[in-house]
Structures are given as C-alpha cells and as structure tokens.
Amino acid sequence: MYLNFKIHFGPSSFFVLINTNPDELSEFSNEFIGARELVVTLLFFIPLLRLNSITSAILNVTYKFKFVTYKFLKLGACTLLFLTVFKFTRIIDHNLPYLICRSFILNHKDKKFVEDFNSQIETNNNSFKNKNNNLNNTFVVVIGESVTSSHMQLYGYYRNTTPFFQKIKDSLSIYEDVISPNTSTFHSLSKALTLGNYEDPKKVLALPITTLFNKSGFKTFWISNHSPAFNPGSALARVSGQAQLKFFNSKAVVMGNLKHDGELLDKVDEALKDDFSHKIIFLHLIGAHFSYENRYPEEFNVFSDKPKTKFKDEMAYQKINQYDNAVRYSDFILNKVLQKLKTEKANSYLMYFSDHGEEVFQDEDFYGHLEDKPTKNTFKIPFIMWYSNHFKYPKDYSYKKKRKYMTDDLWHSIVHISGLKNSFLDKRRSIFSSEFVNRKRLILEGENYETFFE
Ligand SMILES: [Zn+2]
C-alpha cells in the first residue's frame, strides 16, 4: 500500500479485503503487486530469522534485573500499557492481528442485530404495499462500477465518452451533484441498498432492498459481472443473496479477468421476458473497474491520443485512455439495456448510478479508488433516470437536477420512485420527493464533502 499509494494499510482497506470477492482480489494483486512489492515484503521477515536470539536477549535482561518471579506480571503490565497507548493514538488500527480479532467480534454483533431486526419486521409484515399493484411494473437499476462523472461527456468532460447518453439527453433526468458515501464497492453499496446510511451505518444489515421488493410482491433479479462476496453474511452479499433470481458472471477468473459487460445482456433479456407483472432487475456492471484495458472489446479502443492531464508520463496517458474507453463501453451497454426496456409497455424506469467514482490522474498522481487516499473524483458519480411514457410518477415527485445527494440514502429514493409504501420509507431522504430535505454530506471521519477537497 505504501509503495503504490503512499498510505498505510488501514482499517478501511482491511474491511474491504475481508468483504471483497476472489476476482477483485486477484485483480488488485495483478495491478499493484509486482517484484518490487514482493521483495520489500520479504524484507519484513528478516527479523524473524533472528527471532531466537532476540527472545533470549530479552530474557537475559529480565534475569539480570532479578524480576523472574514477577515476569508475567511485568510482561502483563507492559502489554497493557502499550495497548492503551496504541489504542489511544489509534496506531492499533494498523495492527493486523488486532484487526482480525475486531472484525470477528463485529461480525458476531452484526448477526445478533440482524436477528433482532428481522423478528421486528416479521411482526408488521402486512405493511408492505405496492401502490401500483394494478399496473405492470418493470424497473431496471443499473449499478455502474468505478465510473466518475468527471470522465463523462454528459457531465462536461471534454472527450466523447458518452455518445449514446448525449444523443438522448433531453429524455433523461440528469442529476448533477450526486456523490457516493464511500469509495469502495462494498461500503458504498451496502449503504445505498439497505436502511444503513452515514448516520446509522449499523443498519446496512437491515432490510436489503431486494427483501423489501420481495415482500412488496415483486420478482427480484440480481445480474452481476462480479463474483459473489467472500463473506455471505456481509451486507452486500445479503442484498444480492435475497434476490429471487441471481446470476454472477465469475467464469472470467479463469480467463485472465477479461470481463465485458456485454456478457450480461442475454441475462437481461431473460429477465425482461419473464412474464411476472412486477419485476425489478438489478444489473451490477464491472463498468470501469481496473484493470481498465480488460473492460471493453477491441472495437471500443477509441481513445489513443495524448489525453489532457497535468501528470506528464506515459503510464498516466495510457491509464486515462483505457479508462475513458471503459466509460464509453458502459455508455454502449446502457444503450443496449434501454433499447430492450423500451420494448416493454410497462410502468418502467431505468436508473443508472455508479457505486463510487475513480481517480485517474486528474487531481492526484495515481489511479484507483481508496478511502485511505480520497479525492473528489473518487466520490463524484453519475445519477441518471429514464422514465417510460407509461410511468406513473409519485404524487410528490419533483425533479431538481442540482439537488445535493449522497447515495447512502438511495434505498429511500428507489422505494419512493417505485411506488412502494411502508413504514421504513423516509421521503425526506428521497431525491425524487418534494419533501426532500438537504442534509450535510459527511464522508470519511466526519468530513464535510462540500469543503473537504477545497
Ligand atoms: Zn466499486
């Protein structure tokens, strides 16, 4: 982490690590771990070769001072003192054994919380309503991956990265000031698709959006170009796990991580052809996740000239070009999905947002998305809506394109725009409601997004 990003391995990186999936992990290592990293890592183990002599040296000192009888007491007191200092200074957050123990305890607490919450919602089961139960509902939520609005032509980027969106932009609702609550897939989507948010992060285990739609009489689909998460009890795994029909495209692990989102289109077709009257389809793209060059077919390799950036080196040029190609390919995929959805004569919408943004040599001299190294572009995301002519807007619908929104409240927006009614919906947190209330967008350790990057 230090060699690549000049940061220490912190708690947020650790939590991403234990909640990620094998693909992401192998991709990260391919991208960032080379001979240099391996050699430096091995150097850390050299003291271990001398461990025996180090231990006897310490014991020798203890014997000399004749504190043998109190050895354990002394050691105990010293350990306690060190732990207190480490905990107080938060140095302990960088200690791997500590992180592992802590995450096990947290995991256990989480389980207990879910059990309590579930028994609570089971008791008011009949309060989940669909106001448009008399209509055919087909909703598509496309979750982009690592796409920052700062690289989209639709949001003012100088390159032609979203030709399709550009063509139909008058028929879209384009929200200009939307950010993700975190810069990792796991943290960000856990909040976006559950009752959890910045103020109440514990609730990421409460009422996954898929569970809610199931309870409201919908058939739920989860089509993903990611692998299932390592930890099935984690918030995001619970969201996808609750979908009635699931598809994870993980065959690419054996194919050198060459993953193109086009591979999902047949699955989208199948879901749309399903004749159940109420459907919601979540489509989780691999989008523009590194390794960027593996995200698009050869014919989408359109940007190859020298891009605009203040960081003048070949690697930066190459990554920017590859990233822009990947963004352009996402635009193509969305076009395909929308064409398919348009053939449905239903009460339908298409929502597109990205789990988080990405830094690609725009403000800082690196590429990727790490909470331990935040930049504005790692938070700035697209948020776009398309509605069919048959769409039944909620009574309190209002479109304010400049509304400041953070997607940790997205659960409420999706539930609201879909015409669902239940006691958990808070319209003040829906970007689509006239009852929407502006809130301070806090990120990281309580930083105000509006001023943090200035
Ligand atoms: Zn992501």
Residues whose N, C-alpha, C, O or C-beta is under 5 A from the ligand:
A	BS01	ZN	E145 S146 S184 T185 D355
